[in-house]
Amino acid sequence: MAIAQISVELAGLLSVWLETLLYGIYASLFFETVFIMLKKKNRLPTGSSKIFFGATVVMFISITAHVAINLYRMLRGYVWLADSVGPAAYWENLSRWDTIAHGALNTFTTLVGDCLIIYRCYIVWDSNLPIVILPIVMVTMGLAANFVVLHQFAQLSLGSIFSPSLVHWMDTIYALAFAQNAMTTGLIVYRIWRQDRQSKVLLSSSFRLIVIVRIIVESASIYLLNILIVIIFYAFNSNGQYIAEEAIVPVCGIVFTLITVRLSLHTSTSHPTTQSPSTQLKFASTPGMTTDSGFTTTIDQSGFSNQAVSVDGNSFVSDDCGDVDGLEDNLSDFIDDTPLENVLRDEKVEMEHTLPGTAV
């Protein structure tokens, strides 16, 4: 099956147009994310929160530089050198410094995104290093392939992105990116889903970890779909891959900021702390059980009756609960005292014994 081919000139224009459009969306999400991250003025930031905040800012700078380079390339190819060189020849000259810089920024931005999702997976799995070894290996292999491609760019001069010397390396980059992101996202989702099923604690506001699963899956699917479209276009030697590839950089930023904003909106509408100063929990009877979150359930040891526990609602849920740039970041780093962190990161909250039942 053949895909209708479009000219390089048209693909170049559409790619820049799409990237700037997506950048506008990303910029608004970025500033909203920064606001969410910084509005907890009275809480000391944790190590992970600093990492995610710093990476978010670095990613914004990188994506902004990538857009600027692309706009410069468009002006050079379509305006300043339109008569002497021409858009098509300019766009296909892979050895130009701006083309190599454009590729390097693409590599750097996706590398930051990949490292963040791997770190998120590492934290969610209770700092279990073996869980993330394979994703780390895949990212390292992808980085090496990107370096080879950038070197090939400098050697090819006038050529095509579909040149035989590039095809296998480009296929490797896209395949590794897709597999690594699918695997890491799947591990995160599985961990939260399993914890949601095993957890015997329910909030009276009906907040469930499964909501986080849905938000992560839906957001990550945008990035995975983008990579899949690039793979398909590249497999058919279609210039449409220029358009899909340019979207990857802003989409990478959109995914991380979108998770943060969506969870913030969900928690602010579902858990208004001004209306719920306390949260009522009930645990199935277990003598003298104390959780890591700092509250104790006093259970009638003779009757196995459920006891209600009153907990400060602000320690559980907050309308600030939005920094989901990393899952552990969402629930712990910017909500330092929430027991939801323990639900995700502390095996003790799973309670080694099975409780008979839980009710709100």
Secondary structure, 3 states (H helix, E strand, C coil): CCCCCCCHHHHHHHHHHHHHHHHHHHHHHHHHHHHHHHCCCCCCCCHHHHHHHHHHHHHHHHHHHHHHHHHHHHHHHHHHCCCCCCHHHHHHECCCHHHHHHHHHHHHHHHHHHHHHHHHHHHHCCCCHHHHHHHHHHHHHHHHHHHHHHHHHHHHCECCCCCHHHHHHHHHHHHHHHHHHHHHHHHHHHHHHHHHHHCCCCCCCCCCHHHHHHHHHHHHHHHHHHHHHHHHHHHCCCCHHHHHHHHHHHHHHHHHHHHHHHHHHHHHHHCCCCCCCEEEEEECCCCCEECCCCCEECCCCCCCCCEEEEEEHHHHCCCCCCCCCCHHHHHHHCCCCCCHHHHHHCHHHHCCCCCCCCCC
